[in-house]
Amino acid sequence: MGFIMASEIETPEYQLLEKKGQFEIRVYEPMIIAITNINSNYRQSTSTGFRRIANYIFGGNDENMEIAMTAPVISSSPVNNEGIYDVAFVMPKKHSLSNLPNPNYDNVIIKEENLGKMAVLRFGGWATEEKIIKNQKKLEKLLIENRFVISGKFIVAQYNSPWVIPPFRRNEIMVSIK
């Protein structure tokens, strides 16, 4: 088994509207996601959510179909969170709602998601709760300073497998804006 380079993994399509210093404004194309919801702390929720959806894409579905891994893994931000986290994988573009198999478990839902216009701040290392809080506050401050209006909840996007060492990791904090 060979290694898959990060550049070979499919990611969601978006149009870069502008780069404002440390952050970007993007408009995302609609996408199909597999999503689950966990009631625990951030670390446990992202781990449990990842395993649930990995089970689905590795054949835990009514057709025993394997679905290619994509990046990023998307989760709710731990900031102002009541302990209920959504964790989602984006499905490969070649799939539609009609040709994806049904999950074996009812705690994984397949649906279309339209992120739309998002402000995005990239950060490296492990996406720990502390790092997410720090980067969310930073993005929020930058958006206020640049007179952008936040219109949704912050989400976290993690692009790398657990084997990628911290200096080479890519994460993003994202939020919908008007």
Secondary structure, 3 states (H helix, E strand, C coil): CCCCCHHHCECCCEEEEEEECCEEEEEECCEEEEEEEEECCHHHHHHHHHHHHHHHHECCECCCCECCCECCEEEECCCCCCCEEEEEEECCCCCCCCCCCCECCCCEEEEEECCCEEEEEEECCCCCHHHHHHHHHHHHHHHHHCCCCECCCCEEEECCCCCCCHHHCCEEEEEEEC
